Amino acid sequence: MESNQLLQIAQEFGSPVYVYDAEKIAHQYQRLTNAFAKVERLRINYAVKALSNVSILKLFKEMGSGLDTVSIQEVLLGLHAGFAPENIIYTPNGVSLDEIEEVAALGVQVNIDNLSILEQFGAKHPQTPVCIRINPHVMAGGNSNISVGHIDSKFGISIHQLPHILRIVENTGMHINGIHMHTGSDILDIEVFLYAAEILFDTAKHFKELDFIDFGSGFKVPYKKGDIETDVEELGKKLTKRFLAFEKEYGRELTLAFEPGKFLVSEAGYFLAKVNVVKQTTSTVFAGIDTGFNHLIRPMFYGSEHYIENISHPKGKERFYSVVGYICETDTFATNRRITEIKEGDILCFRNAGAYCFSMSSNYNSRYKPAEVLWKDGKAHLIRKRETFEDLLHNQIEIGS
């Protein structure tokens, strides 16, 4: 999107505000499907946790996507958005058997990632198709906070526990129709991902009635100029060749599934904030903005870097700023970042704000959550109102005088 379009949105809807570019989302979706165009049965399941606004979910439905969900609430959002239950996969972690049963009763594909629940569910519902999430013990990413396929991860059933899985399946007579892995975000080396895929293929040989193999996601996107990203085109060529060969070896048509979130929406997102104050200290120039980690926690939580530009004066002289928020704690988005000269009232734009940004926002300091806007067909569409004081009181019960 152009700076003038973003400025118009900030003027019309106020700040802070999240903006999503529908065209960029569609481009990323098409890029991934093109990379695996030779796979006859390809299923892209958008990871709802990245950005769960219903209008975004409907956009993915228009493109033919399925959904990857991690909670019954995300399942219900998907159903509300019009997705058929069979186009939703549910991969929870550490939830109760009751929730899994509730989701299964809706007709949604269940994906189980621990032996205890697998045995309990199989004993009670042997006819219900189940996918099994395997932990391949592979560290495919560069950030330990978001890599979930390594040996110390809480996610998935260890590949070394395969004999236990097979014993449970045999004893319960349950129907296993899918095998799944997810290494987590920031795949830096596709050869490592392909190594993990081989582990999944070897595992799949033990199950004779599979309908699909789900390779999760974790495709890295660039966060700054010159940043590395996952080469999905090369991955598409190499994994397609191996998948088609395995399909022949397996003797049955299979669906190849992915569940990208960040790859599809991260670069499509912009977060706009107004500069409240420029504060010069003895060693630092602070740009204090009208937001904080209550709206964008990733820089503080993950150490993630979001490119920041002054869209009010994009061609000004560059200076060094520490960009900070208004939360009454250390609340730093960037330290000594080179940005064109900032004045009070300017609008700063944070890039790569589509994934895990609004979805991780809160009302800390009793601040309102920001509005969300979808830029589609050359127009700005409000898809979430900015919260009000009444929203803060909603569901609170006042007692006493």
Buried (B, 14 or more C-beta within 10 A) or exposed (E): BEBEBBBEBBEEBBBBBBBBBBEBBBBBBEBBBEBBEEBEEBBBBBBBBBBBBBBBBBBBBEBEBBBBBBBBEBBEBBBEBEBEBEBBBBBBBEBEEEBBBBBBEBEBBBBBBBBEBBBBBBEEBBEBBBBBBBBBBBBBBBBEBBBBBBEEBEBBBBBEBBEBBEEBBEEBEBBBBBBBBBBBBBBBBBEBBBEBBEBBBEBBEBBEEBBBBBBBBBBBBBBEEEEEBBBBEEBBBBBBEBBBEBBEEBEEEBBBBBBBBBBBBBBBBBBBBBBBEBEEEEEEBBBBBBBBBBBBBBBBEBEBBBBBBBBBBEEBEEBEBBBBBBBEEEBBBBEEBEBBBBEEEBBBBBBBBBBBBBBBBEEBBEBBBBBBBBBBEEEBEBBBEBBEEEEBEEEEEEEEE
